[in-house]
């Protein structure tokens, strides 16, 4: 039983560091849920394609593909928005797979 440890980690970022980078073929390691702030989503060319806000999530694609034995290449780069800081709840790959399998 995992009890109250369901959300083990809080993470905070200042503007512009990449939370998850596109084009990488390394296995996914983290699932993110945005608690506060905004996250910009850029395509492989660096063009802004979306801005996610509170309640949105990302990182599940690589984790789900890896669980199915498929290639885990990222299709976008997610970064803290220029508008400020972002705070996320995170699950490690192992925690994510425990809850979705």
C-alpha positions as CSV (number, residue, x, y, z in Angstrom):
1,X,0.0,0.0,0.0
2,X,1.3,3.4,-1.0
3,X,-0.9,5.5,1.2
4,X,-0.3,9.2,1.1
5,X,3.0,8.8,-0.9
6,X,1.0,8.8,-4.2
7,X,2.5,12.1,-5.2
8,X,6.1,11.9,-4.0
9,X,7.7,14.9,-5.6
10,X,7.2,18.6,-6.1
11,X,9.3,20.3,-8.7
12,X,9.7,24.0,-9.5
13,X,11.3,25.7,-12.5
14,X,12.1,29.2,-13.4
15,X,11.5,30.5,-16.9
16,X,12.8,28.6,-19.9
17,X,14.6,25.5,-18.8
18,X,13.5,22.5,-20.8
19,X,11.5,20.1,-18.7
20,X,11.4,17.6,-21.4
21,X,13.3,17.8,-24.7
22,X,12.2,16.7,-28.2
23,X,14.1,14.4,-30.5
24,X,15.7,12.4,-27.7
25,X,15.5,8.6,-27.9
26,X,16.4,7.9,-24.3
27,X,13.7,6.3,-22.2
28,X,11.1,8.5,-20.6
29,X,11.8,9.0,-16.9
30,X,9.1,11.3,-15.6
31,X,5.4,12.1,-15.8
32,X,4.4,15.7,-15.0
33,X,1.1,17.3,-13.9
34,X,1.1,21.2,-13.9
35,X,0.0,22.5,-10.5
36,X,0.8,26.2,-11.0
37,X,2.2,28.3,-13.9
38,X,2.3,27.6,-17.6
39,X,4.4,25.3,-19.8
40,X,5.2,26.1,-23.4
41,X,5.2,23.2,-25.9
42,X,7.6,23.6,-28.9
43,X,7.8,21.3,-32.0
44,X,11.0,19.9,-33.3
45,X,11.8,23.2,-35.1
46,X,11.4,25.2,-31.9
47,X,8.0,26.7,-32.9
48,X,5.5,27.3,-30.1
49,X,2.6,24.9,-30.7
50,X,0.7,25.0,-27.4
51,X,0.8,26.5,-23.9
52,X,-0.5,24.2,-21.1
53,X,-1.8,25.4,-17.8
54,X,-2.9,24.0,-14.4
55,X,-4.2,20.5,-14.6
56,X,-2.5,19.6,-17.9
57,X,0.0,16.8,-18.0
58,X,2.9,15.6,-20.2
59,X,5.5,13.0,-20.4
60,X,3.1,10.1,-20.6
61,X,3.7,9.3,-24.3
62,X,7.3,8.2,-23.8
63,X,6.4,6.2,-20.7
64,X,3.5,4.5,-22.4
65,X,5.5,3.7,-25.5
66,X,8.3,2.3,-23.5
67,X,5.9,0.1,-21.5
68,X,4.7,-1.4,-24.8
69,X,8.3,-2.0,-25.9
70,X,8.2,0.8,-28.5
71,X,10.7,3.6,-29.3
72,X,10.4,6.5,-26.8
73,X,11.4,9.4,-29.0
74,X,10.0,12.8,-27.8
75,X,7.9,14.8,-30.2
76,X,8.0,18.2,-28.4
77,X,10.0,20.2,-26.0
78,X,8.2,21.4,-22.9
79,X,9.6,24.4,-21.0
80,X,8.5,26.8,-18.3
81,X,6.6,29.6,-20.0
82,X,8.2,33.0,-20.4
83,X,5.4,34.3,-18.2
84,X,7.1,32.9,-15.0
85,X,7.6,29.9,-12.9
86,X,5.9,26.5,-13.1
87,X,5.3,24.0,-10.3
88,X,4.5,20.3,-11.2
89,X,3.8,17.1,-9.4
90,X,5.8,14.3,-10.8
91,X,5.8,10.5,-10.9
92,X,8.9,8.5,-11.8
93,X,8.7,5.9,-14.6
94,X,8.3,3.2,-12.0
95,X,5.5,5.0,-10.1
96,X,3.7,5.8,-13.3
97,X,3.8,2.2,-14.6
98,X,2.5,1.0,-11.2
99,X,-0.6,3.2,-11.4
100,X,-1.5,2.8,-15.1
101,X,-0.8,-0.9,-15.5
